[in-house]
Amino acid sequence: MKEIVYFSMIFSLIIGSCTQKEARSPIEGTWQLVNGRYLSSDTSINYPGNFNGNHWKILTDSHFATIYQDTASNKFLSTGFNGGTYTYIDGIYKEYYTHSSISNSQIGMELTFKAKVEDDKLFISPCSEDGKEEEFGNFEEYKRLD
């Protein structure tokens, strides 16, 4: 009888350890901006550049949030929080803004990017709905923190 109980316990542990976990998207996680560039037809801004700050992007399985911190004052910027839901399908990353401390005009906005992960880096660049690369917009490079 002891052998049956012992065998049942071992068998249960083996079966339990073999269950598959749901695959996590490669972009899920906490990311810190290391390089960024905003381009428009008449403007080019590199960041962090002269800005003394940190910028994080947090991606769960369906939501994103961004947070900005001024490292000179060690304070979070009141205009530096936004977020919403996102999709990531075949290298196309779309953000749907549901909240923003930057501007109410961002709420309801949809932005489309190409996104790829290489090692511990996330690269985001603007693209059209069909995935065609755009010349203007935000070009960002993040490093994984988790």
N, C-alpha and C positions, 0 to 999 in steps of 0.2 A: 504494500500500500504506500509506503514511504517513497518508493521508486516512482510510482505513478504521480504522486503529488509533486515530487522533485522534477520529474520530466515535464509535467504540465506547466510548472513555473518557468522553466528554462525555455520551453516552446513558446510561451506567451511573451517572454522578453525578446526572443528572436523575432517573432512576428511583429511585435510592437515597434521594434527598431527598424524594421524594413518598410514601414509605411512611408510613402513619398510625401515630402513637403511641397506645398504649392510653390511653383517657380516664382521668384521675385524678379521684377523688371530690373534691368541693369542700371536704370537711372534712379531707382529708389534709394533714398539715403539723405544724408546731410552733407552739403557741399559748401565750400568757401571759395569765393571769387579770388582768383589770383591775377587775372588779366581781363581787361575789357576794353571795348572800343565802341563808341557810338558814331556812326557816319550818316550824314544827310548830304544833300546836294551842296550845301554851303557851310557845313560844320563837321569838325572831326574832334572828338573828345576821347582821350585815353583815360581810363581809370583802373586802379585807384589813383594814379597820377599824383596830383597835389592834394587830393582828398585823403585825410588821415582817418581811415575807417575800415571797417570790416563789413562784408556783405555775405550773407548766407542764404542759400536756397535749400529748403527742406521739402523733400518729395516723399509722400507716402504712396500707397498703392493707387490713390485716386485724387489726392489733393496736393497743392503746393502752397508754400508761404515763403516770403522773402523778408529778411530783417536786415537793417542797416545800423551800424554802431559807429559813432565818432570816437576814435581811440584817443584823441587829444584830451577830450573831456571825460572819456569812459562812459558816455551816455548813449542810450539808444535814441535815434532820431525819430521825432514824432511824425515826420513825414516819410518814414522809411518802412512801413509795414503794408504789405498787400498779399493777396492770395486768392485762391479759388480752387477750381477743379482743373484737371488736365487729362489729356490722352497722350499715349506714346505708342504709335503703330508704325512699324517698318521704318524707323529712323525719323519719323515726323512727330514733333512734340508740339502740342497745342495747349496754350493756357487760356482758361476762361475765367475772367476776373469776377469774383463775387463780393470782394471787399477791398478797400484801399484807403490808406490814410494820406496818400499823395494827392488824389483828386477824385471827386465823385464821377468825373467823366470816364475814369478807367473801368468803373463797374459796368459789367455787361460786355466789355471789350474782349475780343478773341485775338490772340497773337499766335502766329505759326512760325516754327523754327525747325531746322534740321538739328538733330542731336545725336551725338555718338559718344560712347565711352571707350577710352583707351587706357588700360591699366587703372590708375586711380584718378584719372582726369575725365571731366565731362566738358565737351565742346558744344556750344550752342551758337547757331548762326541763323539769320533771317531767311525765310523762304516763302514762296507763294503757297496757296492751298494745294497745288498739285506737286509741290516739292522742288520747284525750280528755285535755284539760289537767287537771292535778292542782293542788290548792290548796296542798299542803305538799310540801316537799322542797328541793332545791338549784336555785337560779336563778343561772346563771353567764354572764358575758360575757368573752370572750377576744379578744385582738388577735393577728393573724398575725405570726409572726416570720420565716417563710421565704417 
